[in-house]
Amino acid sequence: MAKLKVLIVPVTPFQQNCSLVVDEDTKQAAVVDPGGDLERIREAIKQSGVMVERIILTHGHIDHAGGAAALAEVLQVPVEGPHIGDKSFLDNLPARGAAFGIFDARVVTPDRWLSEGDQVTVGGLTFSVIEAPGHSPGSVVLFNAENKFALMGDVLFQNSIGRTDLPGGNHDTLLNSIREKILPLGDDVSFLPGHGAASRIGIERLKNPFLQD
């Protein structure tokens, strides 16, 4: 079994959990959701001694995708994800960034859009793609069954769920995604959300106030 390591690099004023997902055996890695603060991300790559193969986006919001184009150019790696449902967000990143005082965001054109059932590899690690709309139309979750670990984006958080008051958001759709796509992954699955602390699906099933009705 490929050994998984995840290094968190908080970025942007939103303290988004950009992460380095690493195959410990090969030191191959992916950068997930590089929303900005590229020097911080590049320093983390240097300090960890990994070789980045690709950039992965869980969805198209500015705090997750704002730095993806520039980082892909510097590292000379492809961008994979999210689902094409978030294309309009990626096309409008410069304007969205400027609205939040982030002036270096660039349009992102993924090398590969992701859909339900696709797989993304990081060294010897394989992540299955789960479409999980609601927070945004094109949100995806990436699940590594071997290590019982998911990259959750802004779908599910510790004691909360993703915002649905942004353009393209829908509360009922999000809850349906969580109940039909995420909870069935299993109570022993750990996950890293886009903001805040990691958690386990079983804990959220029992204690998350949004999942108790």
N, C-alpha and C positions, 0 to 999 in steps of 0.2 A: 504494500500500500504506500502510495506517495505521501510523504509527510508534509503537512500544510502549516505554514506560518503566516500570520497576518500582522503587519505593522501599520498603525494608524498615524496619519499625518493630518491634523486638523488644519483646514484651510478656509479662507475668506472670512469676512466679518460674521458669517453665519455659523462658524465653527463646524463646518461640514467634515465628516469622517472620510476624507480621501484615504485610500489604503494601498499598501503594497502587499499583494497576494503572492506568496513565494512557495515554490516547490523546494523544500529544504535539501532534498537529495541532489538536485541539479543546479540550484541557485537561480533558476529561471523564474521570472516574475511578470506580473501584470500590474499596471497602475489603474486603480478603479476610481472613477469619478474625480478627476483632477480639476476642481472648480476654479483654482487660482493659486496664488502664492507659489509659483513654479520653482523659485530658488529653494524654498523649503522642501519641496518634493524632490528636487534634484539632489539636495544634500542628503536626504534620507536614502535615496538610491545609492549614492556614493558610500555612505557610512555602512550600509548593509551588505555591500559588495555583490549585489545581484545583477543579473542581466535581464533587462526589461524586453519582453517579446511583443507586448501589445498594450493598448489602452482599452479599457472596458467602461462603457457608460450605462448606468442603470436607468437613467432618464435624462431629459433635456433641459432641466432647470439650470439657471445661471450658476448656482453654487456647486453644482455637480459637473457641469460641462464647460464652464467658461474658459478654462485653461487648456482644454484638450487639443485644439488645433495647434497652438504654439508648442506644446510639449511633444506632440507627434512629430512636428517638424524638427525639433531639436534631437529627439531620440531616434528618428527615422524608423518609426514603428506604425502599424495600422491602428485605426480606431474601430472598435467593434461595439455595436449597440448604440442606442437602445432599439426598441421597435420603431418602425417608420411612423407610427402614430404621433411621435414627438418631433417630426421633421420641422414643423413650424417654429417650435421653440429653439431648435438648433440654428435655424435660419435667422432668427432675430436676437441672438445672443448679444451682439454689440449694443443694441438699443436697450435691452433688458439690463445689461450690466451698467450702462450709464445711469439708469434710473436709480441704481443702488450705489453709485459712486465707484463702480468698477469699470475702468476705461480701457483695459487691455484685452477684453473678451473678443474673440473672433468667431465668425461663422464656422460651424463644424459640419463637414460632410463625411459621415462614417464610410469606411471602406467596406463595411458589412453591417447591414441591418440585421437584427436578431428577431426570431419568431419562436413561438412555442415548440419545444422539442429539439431545437438546435442545441449544439454543444460548443462550448468554448474551452480550449485547452490552455493550461499554464504549466509548461514542462510536462511532467507526468500526471498532473491533476486534470480532471475533466469536470466541468460544470455544465449542468443541464439548464437550459433557459426556460423560465416560466413567465408567461405574459401575465401581468398583474395590474391592469389599469384601475384607475380611480383617483389616485393622487395626480397622475397625468395619464393621458391616453396611451402613451407608449412605454410606461414603466415596465421593467423586467426585473425578476429576481433570479439570481444564479445560485444553483444548489449543487454542492459536492457531496454525493451520497456516501462515499468512502469515509470521509471525515465528519459526516453529519453536521455540515456547516453551510450556511446560506449568506450571501451578500444581499441584503434586503432593500437597499435604496431607501426611499421614504415611504414604503408601504406599511410597515409595522415597526413600532418602537417599544422600548420598555415603558409599560403603562400608558401607551398612547398609540395613535395611528397617524398616517400622513394627513396633511392638510388637504381639504377638498374645496376651499374657497378661492383657489386660483383658477385661471382660465383652463378649461378642459377637465377640471376636477369634478368628481361625482361621489358623494358619500355612500350611496347604496352600492354603486359599482365597486368601490374600494372594499367595503365590508364583504361583498360577495367574493371578491378576489381572495381576501384573507381566509374566509371560511371554506371556500371550495378548492383553493390552490395551495395555501400556505399551511394552515393547520394540519391537513392530511400528511404533510411531510414527516410528522412525528414529534412527540413531546420532547424527545432527547436531542433534537436538532438545535444547535446554537446558531445565533445569527448576529451579524454586525449591521446595525441600521445606519442611515445617512447622518444621523445626529445623535449624540448622547451615548449611553452605555450599551454594551452588548447584552443579550439576554438569551433565553431559551424559549422555544415555542410552548412547551408545557407550562412554563411560568405564566406566559401571557394568556394562554387558554384559561387558566384558573383566576388570574388576578387583574388582567387588563380590563379597565372599566368599560371600554368600548365593545368588549366581546362577551358581556355577561347577560344580554337579553336573549 
